[in-house]
């Protein structure tokens, strides 16, 4: 079978290997590989999708993948990247989050054949370990100095860390050991901020199963944009995989607006396009940067992967209609999605001059008339000059909406009530 490491390196996905030569040797034949997912929220976000895609790539390359939901470790909380203790989730919320994360993972991982993919919950084994077993069978393998040197723990020493979060490192190490024993899992992957947890798992397996045991870990880069800012944030917050939190259109818009540098890099990270296809896209993009060809390809591919071909096409059409200001081509749902955050309700029969003031497009009647007289106001795509024009439902999109534009960039959505 083809070794996937070269492709992962081309895509810039791997930051650290426990031993690259050993991992190449392992990945030259079918392996069982796992990645853990924290149910600290009801939906995963686009940063988590990097790891989901990594599992998908490994599965397509012929390996069995284990997507592990941290129903057990989620009760404790990972100290990684935190400046203070997490607020522990109540059990009901944790149960709901765990189910939601499992459902999302099942959309992407092929689970039709258990020899190719499995979803497991670490609560199944962590819940069975008594306190005395935890201390005798696992805690004894971890010298305090070893744990204190872990960056995820060391970074918290000044502000303080409870024993609860201090123990997380050992719990995750137990996961790797259990998965090795139950499923023959020899490789763990995770984000680069998980390096300390991943290597503890290696240590535990080798101490329990023997130092010659061939196991390995590798971490993925935490994705940042070309300005070094944390990836996956928009003005509205994180980009979630749940379309009720981040719609397909919002996801499409996020990626179509990334920089040229980021678009070329993200094509490698977030799509299954081959090296040849990516190079063809970037070549075409460079021929005319104004067409944003790479961004359009990226936005479509990732929206298609996360939602569907149909929803990606709809997001693409909505985006094109917005760019061309062809609001009449949008259905009511699309109109609401694109401009709903700008909606202002106005009584029917209101004259346009007063409507401009009500929505904030003008500060006074004098200013409103000035904007109208110099052709700065468009109503449903048409320039209007009449300050006394009466807004009626019969003239509105879907008998209730007017799209008002002042100048080139100031949009307002009027809803007639």
Secondary structure, 3 states (H helix, E strand, C coil): CCCCHHHHHHCCCEEEECCHHHHHHHHCCCCEEEEEECCCCCCCEHHHHHHHHHHHHHHHCCCEEEEEECCCHHHCCCCCCCCCCCCCCCHHHHHHHHHHHHHHHHHHCCCCCCCCEEEEECHHHHCCCCHHHHHHHHHHHCCHHHHHCCHHHHCCCCCCCCHHHHCHHHHHHHHHHHHHHHHCCCEEEEEHHHHHHHHHHHHHHHHHHCCCCCCEEEEECCCECCCCCECCEECCEECECCCCCCCHHHHHHHHHCCCHHHHHHHHHHHCCCCHHHHHHHHHHHHHCHHHCHHHHHHHHHHHHHHCCHHHHHHHHHHHHHHHCCCHHHCCHHHHHHHHHHHEEEECCCCEHHHHHHHHCCCCCHHHHHHHHHCCCEEECCEECCCCCCECCHHHCECCCEEEEEECCCEEEEEEEC
